[in-house]
Structures are given as structure tokens and as C-alpha cells.
Amino acid sequence: MPDQTPRAYISFSAEINPKTTESLLAVLAQQANNGVREIYLMLSTPGGIVMSGINLYNAMRAMPFRLITHNVGNVDSIGNAVFLAGEERYASPNSTFMFHGVGFDITQAFRLEEKNLRESLGSVLSDQKRIGDIIASRTSIKARETRRLFREAQTKDVAYARANGIIHDIRDVHIPEGAPVRQLVFQR
């Protein structure tokens, strides 16, 4: 008798932040608790908070199901690490992947002194290394190349993604009739 592994489709099109991260993890945990053996995650994200993205990557890699990720638009910034959690990875023909270095926003008056400049730079470099290590471990892109991608802030097409092991193939998503689909919706 052939394996009847159930598959669920989840669509995530949002910024990666604590709220969206916890919502996606809750849905994934629910699917795991329901015995779903394979998740097909359709992903499009402008990126977001590094801490949340690393959390998603590590938690998704630990889930007890097979994860397939599919770029259905843009996978930008920390979204690349999240996308790379998939065991199988695909991209729609007109999708892109954008890489840039880590930064931080200053939203209030901020006194710049050597101590806090060093601390901020150390944090940026640490985050870039973590993201670069994920990229280097899950693709054919070497650490030196990730540093160049971060410095030059480049958007790459699907041909680059396939040639460098970011994706396994270029193809449109096909959801079979009757397959369970879950769309995460976030209020602003």
C-alpha cells in the first residue's frame, strides 16, 4: 500500500516580527499535533526582525514533519533564512531573493559613544554571521560570498537561486483540489 502522507498548505505573506512569528509557529504546531506529515509553506516576505527569523528557522527545522518552502513573490532579508528551513525549496518563475546586511533603527534620541557603537557593531556582525552561516550550510554559497551579498545589497532572480542551491527547482505552486490550505492574515 502506498504511503498516504497527508500534506497541508500554508500561505505566509507578511513581515517577520514577533506577532507573525508566533502566529506561524502556532499554526505549524497545530498541524504537527494533528499528525500532518508534510507542510508546503508558500512564503513571501519583505524580511523583518533577525531574532524572529532565526527563531522561525530553528523551530521549523525542529518540527516533526517534512517542510517544503516555496517562494511565491519576494523572499527578502531575514526571510532568506526562514525560507532555507525547507528540506525542499522551490520558487515561482517571477519571484526574487534579496540579500542585504543587518542594520538597526534609531527611533529616539541616541547618544553615540564608543561603548554603544562597539556594542551595536558587535550585534550587527553577530547577526550577519548567524544568517551567513545558515545560508552557507543550506546552499552552495560560501561564507565569503554571503558577506559580499550583505555588503552589496543585491536582489537575485530564480536562475541565481537555482544555480546556487537556494532552490531545488523553478515552478509554480499547484494545490490539488480538496487539499487543506491555511492563509495567515495579520491586522495592521
Secondary structure, DSSP 8 states (H G I E B T S, - for coil): ------EEEEEEES-BSHHHHHHHHHHHHHHHHTT--EEEEEEEE--B-HHHHHHHHHHHHHSSSEEEEEEEEEEETTHHHHHTT-SEEEE-TT-EEEE--------S-----HHHHHHHHHHHHHHHHHHHHHHHHHSS--HHHHHHHHHHTEEE-HHHHHHTTS-SEE------TT--EEE-----
